[in-house]
Amino acid sequence: MSIGNNLKFDDMVKVILALAGVAFVMGAILTTFDGTLPKVDSIQGNLAAGVSRFDKATRDYQADIEKVKEEAREQSMLNDQRLAAVKAEIEEKKYDQQYMKKITALDKRNEDMKLKMEYYRADGIDNWKVFKGNFNRDMEKITKECKELAMAVENISSNTGFIKE
């Protein structure tokens, strides 16, 4: 993976300018003082280590995005399956249509979450952390509501007094 795929152009320019500025300042400091070769080697090593840490952080960031996307796909699929089973139960036993409205609303929210994650574009680690926190909270809420609806319909199945004739 190259850095260009992971950051916006403006962010890349800022990073390159920052690294160039650091190199310039370090060069100015070295020429003002002794300027011996061991100091240059040390600074070059530190610069290389910094670039290496930056590359690793970028790879970790991209890996986290892919991991969360995969987890979201799996959770959305489970929610879809759960909702389909509940819908079939409601249609088969002709339960009150209030449940169908809930299924439709949950199905729409689940689909919106899929699209939200599918079209997410990396735009910085800080923005990712905010997006990820909000996304996970919303996905957990939808999953909880799907489970609760499934349990409610299951409870009705065991108590036929609530069946709409």
VEXMI-462544 format. One record per atom (N, C-alpha, C): x, y, z negated; residue in one letter. Coordinates in steps of 0.02 Angstrom, whole numbers, plus 50000, padded with zeros to 5 digits. Layout:
// VEXMI-462544
XYZA/...
//
This chain:
// VEXMI-462544
500424994150000M/500005000050000M/500445006250000M/500275010950040S/500665017050040S/500305022349998S/500685027249976I/500405032449934I/499875036349973I/499965037150038G/499515040950080G/498805038250078G/498725031750068N/498055028850065N/497725030049998N/498125031849948N/497855032149880N/497695039149857N/497995044149886L/497895050949863L/497655055349919L/497325060749902K/497145065649951K/497775069149975K/497745072050032F/498325075550061F/498575080950014F/498125084849986D/498325090349941D/498685087649880D/498455081949854D/498785078949796D/499485076649814D/499555073849874M/500215071449896M/500695077349903M/500455082849930V/500875088749938V/501105091249870V/500645091449822K/500815093649755K/501355089149724K/501285082649733V/501765077949704V/502445078949737V/502455079549802I/503085080449839I/503415087049819I/503015092449814L/503295098849794L/503555098649722L/503195095049679A/503425094449609A/504085090749606A/504135085249643L/504755081449644L/505325085549674L/505175089249726A/505695093449757A/505905098949708A/505425101749672G/505585106849622G/506025104149567G/505855098149544V/506265094949492V/506965093749518V/507015091249578A/507685089949607A/508075096549615A/507745101849635F/508075108349643F/508325110949576F/507895110749526V/508085113149459V/508665109049432V/508625102649439M/509165098349415M/509815099749452M/509765101049516G/510355102749555G/510655109349531G/510225114249517A/510465120749492A/510805119949425A/510515115849382I/510815114749315I/511495111349323I/511525106549367L/512165102849376L/512715107449403L/512545111849449T/513055116149477T/513275121449428T/512835123249380T/513005128249330T/513485125249279T/513405118949264F/513825115749214F/514385111949248F/514585106749217D/515145102549239D/515035099649308D/514445096849320G/514275094149386G/514645087749403G/514855084049354T/515215077849368T/514735072649397T/515025067949432L/514655062749466L/514215058649420L/514425056849359P/513975052949316P/513315056549301P/513325063049295K/512695066749283K/512245066249343K/512515066849403V/512115066249464V/511815059349469V/512205054249455D/511945047449457D/511385046449407D/511465049349347S/510955048749296S/510315052049318S/510375057949347I/509775061649369I/509445057949427I/509835055349473Q/509555051549529Q/509195045349503Q/509495042149453G/509175036249423G/508515038049389G/508515043749353N/507905045949320N/507365047749371N/507565050949425L/507095052749478L/506805046449510L/507245041749524A/507015035449553A/506545031749506A/506695031849441A/506265028649392A/505585032149389A/505595038749393G/504965042549393G/504535040849454G/504845040449511V/504485038749573V/504215031649567V/504615027149539S/504395020249530S/503785019849483S/503795023649428R/503225023749382R/502605026649416R/502705031849456F/502155034749493F/501855029649542F/502275026049578D/502035020949625D/501645015549588D/501905013349531K/501565008149492K/500895010649467K/500875016849442A/500245019649418A/499735020049474A/499965021849533T/499525022249591T/499255015349609T/499695010349609R/499475003449624R/498975001049571R/499125002549507D/498675000449453D/497985003749460D/497985010049479Y/497375013949489Y/496955010749544Y/497275009149600Q/496915006049656Q/496664999149637Q/497064995349600A/496854988649579A/496254989149532A/496244994149489D/495674995049443D/495044996649482D/495105000849533I/494515002449574I/494254996049607I/494684992149636E/494464985949669E/494164981049620E/494454980549560K/494184976049509K/493484978249489K/493384984649477V/492724987049456V/492224986249513V/492444987349575K/491994986349632K/491764979049636K/492224974349626E/492054967249629E/491574965449572E/491714967849512E/491274966549455E/490584969549467E/490554975349498A/489914978549513A/489524974449564A/489874971949615R/489534967649665R/489244961549632R/489624958349588E/489384952349553E/488784953949509E/488824959349471Q/488274961149426Q/487654963049466Q/487734966649521S/487164968449564S/486834962149592S/487244957249612M/486974951049639M/486574947349585M/486844947149524L/486474943949469L/485814947549455L/485844954249456N/485224958049446N/484724956649501N/484964956249564D/484524954649620D/484194947849610D/484584942949590Q/484324936249580Q/483814936149523Q/483974939549469R/483524939849412R/482854943149432R/482904948649468L/482294952249489L/481884948049538L/482224944449583A/481864940249631A/481484934649595A/481804931749544A/481474926449506A/480864929049469A/480944934949439V/480384937949403V/479814939649451V/479994942349508K/479494944149558K/479104937949582K/479464932549594A/479134926449615A/478654923849561A/478874924249499E/478454922049443E/477814926349439E/477894932749447I/477314937249443I/476834936049500I/477104935149560E/476674934049618E/476324927249613E/476694922149591E/476414915449586E/475834915049535E/475934918249479K/475434917749425K/474964923649422K/475044928249469K/474584934049475K/474544938149410K/475124939749384Y/475144944049324Y/474984951149343Y/474864955149292D/474724962249300D/475254965549344D/475034969749389Q/475484972949437Q/475944978249407Q/475844979849343Q/476304984549311Q/477024981849314Q/477084975249313Y/477744972249316Y/478054973049385Y/477644972949437M/477894973849505M/478174980949513M/477854985749481K/478104992649484K/478784993049450K/478864989749394K/479504989649358K/480044986349401K/479854980849433I/480334977249476I/480554981749533I/480084985149564T/480244989549620T/480714995149597T/480584998049540A/481005003449515A/481705000849497A/481744995149464L/482394992249447L/482784990249509L/482434987449558D/482754985349620D/483054991449656D/482684996949657K/482935003149688K/483555005749652K/483525005949586R/484095008349547R/484705003749557R/484594997249559N/485144992549570N/485454993649639N/485034994749689E/485284996049757E/485675002649759E/485425007749725D/485775014149722D/486465013349691D/486515009149639M/487155008049607M/487645004449654M/487384999749692K/487814996349742K/488105001349790K/487675005649817L/487905010649865L/488385015649834L/488245017649773K/488675022349737K/489385019649732K/489435013149715M/490095010149708M/490415008849776M/490015006549823E/490275004949890E/490585011049923E/490275016749914Y/490515022749948Y/490965027149904Y/491155024549846Y/491625028449804Y/492305028849839Y/492575034749841R/493245035849870R/493705038449816R/494295035549812A/494785037549762A/494955044949769A/494875048549714D/495045055649716D/495375057849650D/495795053649625G/496175055349565G/495985051049506G/496475049649465I/496375045249408I/495875048149358I/495925054549345D/495455057649297D/494735057149321D/494625058649385N/493945058049413N/493705050849412N/494165046149425W/493995039049423W/493765037049353W/494115039249303K/493945037349234K/493235039849217K/493065045749237V/492405048549224V/491875044549264V/492015043449328F/491555039649370F/491445032649342F/491985029349325K/491955022449300K/491545022049235K/491655026749189G/491285026749127G/490535027649139G/490365032449180N/489655033649197N/489355027749234N/489725025049282F/489475019449321F/489345013349277F/489835011649235N/489755005749191N/489165006649143N/489085012649116R/488525013949071R/487855012849107R/487805015649168D/487185015049206D/487045007849227D/487575004249247M/487494997249268M/487284992849209M/487574994149151E/487384990349091E/486654991649073E/486434997749082K/485734999449067K/485264995749114K/485424995749178I/485004992149227I/484984984649211I/485574981849197T/485614974649182T/485194973049120T/485244977149069K/484854976049008K/484104976349023K/483894981149063E/483184981749080E/482954975749122E/483374973249166C/483204967349206C/483104961349160C/483564960449112K/483504954849065K/482874955549023K/482734961548999E/482134962648958E/481504961148997E/481474963249060L/480894961849101L/480814954349112L/481374950949125A/481344943649135A/481084940249072A/481324942549015M/481104939548951M/480364941048939M/480134947048956A/479424948748946A/478984944248989A/479174943249051V/478774939049096V/478804931749072V/479374929549048E/479444922849022E/478984921848962E/478954926848918N/478514926448860N/477784926148881N/477614929748933I/476924929648958I/476774922748986I/477264919649020S/477164912949048S/476984907948994S/477274908748936S/477144904048882S/476484905648845S/476214911548859N/475584913648827N/475104915748883N/474704911048905T/474274912148964T/473714917148951T/473644919748892G/473114924548877G/473214931248913G/473824932548939F/473954938848972F/473894938549048F/473704932949073I/473654932149146I/473054936049171I/473154939749224K/472614943549255K/472244938949302K/471604938849297E/471194934249338E/470994937549402E/
//
